[in-house]
Amino acid sequence: MFEDVLTRLGIASRNSGVHSSHWLPASGGTWIDSWNPSNGRVLGEVLTASREDYDGCVLSAIDAQRAWARVPAPRRGEYLRCFGNLLRNAKQDLGMLVTLETGKILSEGTGEVQEMIDMCDFATGLSRQLYGLTIASERAEHRMFEQWHPLGVVGVITAFNFPVAVWAWNAALALVCGNAVLWKPSPLTPLTAIAVQRLIQQVLAPDGFSGVSTLCVDADSEVGKWMAMDGRLPLISATGSCRMGRSVAATVAARFGRSLLELGGNNAAIVTPSADLDRTVRAVLFAAVGTAGQRCTTLRRLFVHHSRLDEVINRLAHAYDSVPLGLPWEPETLLGPLIHQGPVGEMKRALEHALREGGTLVRGGNPVPLEGSFVQPALVKVPAPIPIMRQETFAPLLYVCPYEDLTQAITWQNDVHQGLSSAIFTDRISEAEQFLAHNGSDCGIANVNIGTSGAEIGGAFGGEKETGGGREAGSDAWKTYMRRQTCTINWGQYLPLAQGVKFDLA
Ligand code: NAD
């Protein structure tokens, strides 16, 4: 069954991971394996990029971008509309490949592809709305306005946990804005990247635009490092850990490039005395356990008013007992494996820390006797915030902590290095507004009666502090992929200077 999916997507047992204007044969890269985290078996082998391959990709992207930028934006939007239609046809297969490579459940795998389709639709509409402002000039017979130009070749570095949606957030906007895109996917998910690259080439290649979307797979992070240093790439969009972002940001800044960072989260929710607990528990369960805790927006800290603590913990414990764990492509499964054994060990170590620091294990944390990297989701009760809660452990580990008053809960929520997503559960408007006020949540995303994860593409996605400050997907995120030019035209006879400055020869 899986072989058919891979074949329909053009994936072989051995694949080249380098595509510039065509798929490149071996030229010095190494072979890496793509693993299925549900059973530890190899899905396929991929040839990574050598430095020579990488340079070939950059040159082909530079060349292609010059022609692409001359295509009227609504025509570029049309290419994205066609790509979206190909994704509609491939949704089940590509969603299954996401599930096979990441271990996320099938509805989330296909959900990721739906997010790509949504981005294509959004970009198609945007292709007729890339407009600037006309500004009132202080000088007579002058016209001042802003216009937006493409940047050139945009480098996109993606994480394993959203192997296709995050590329689409970036690529759909970058392409419609007239840029070329060079993609470096996570070495843990190279096959989904190859499948996507094959699909987009079906719309680009027939018109000679292959180089507009290029791909360079690496074995670790070597291509990512070349990209960060490469002055030919004016923008690097990088999604991943704060550690990675710190390195990329410094390198790109040193060459005065632009970076768009989507880094780690340490997200919290607050449950107030008036919260509807049916809604709250459902939302918390999806946010904390969904995607096996491997979303940047996963709920990691839950602050519950002390008057509701026991009830919330009991209900959550019951829900945790009922979560069906198993193979992620089975329809009844809600919890698949972690990406590999590394995060399994990290979760175990974080749990040990939590118990040493005064936490009590309410549920989970035991080994799971299955072949893949499965873990039992864990619920830990803490009397007050403990040091380990300040760390993002990329696994389903939720700390539950009582609070006395809302100001204290908001302060605790904000007291971490990251600032991605946050939520409050309340039926009181004053509590919701306090949470949303300027001195409330300090995160890029603040939700009321919704969990921390599962954003729609229409809004700008991203977070503050060590989450990196980037914004992707909807709203006006497209402006990051363009350069703004302020233009002033003097259509009169005279040369008045701004601010009344006089500079006339006697
Ligand atoms: P990671 O940082 O290990 O890797 C992410 C990508 O960066 C990979 O492609 C990797 O090869 C590359 N990379 C690593 N070090 C690099 C360097 N020094 N220079 C250039 N490239 C480098 O992250 P991961 O384990 O793949 O993903 C999980 C992390 O990503 C979590 O922290 C999660 O919160 C974060 N994430 C954030 C968002 C967001 O939108 N904020 C979305 C998804 C994931």
Boltz pocket constraint, residues with backbone or C-beta under 6 A from the ligand:
constraints:
  - pocket:
      binder: B
      contacts: [[A, 157], [A, 158], [A, 159], [A, 160], [A, 161], [A, 162], [A, 166], [A, 184], [A, 185], [A, 186], [A, 187], [A, 220], [A, 221], [A, 223], [A, 224], [A, 225], [A, 228], [A, 239], [A, 240], [A, 241], [A, 242], [A, 243], [A, 244], [A, 245], [A, 247], [A, 248], [A, 261], [A, 262], [A, 263], [A, 264], [A, 265], [A, 295], [A, 296], [A, 297], [A, 392], [A, 394], [A, 420], [A, 462], [A, 463], [A, 467]]
      max_distance: 6.0
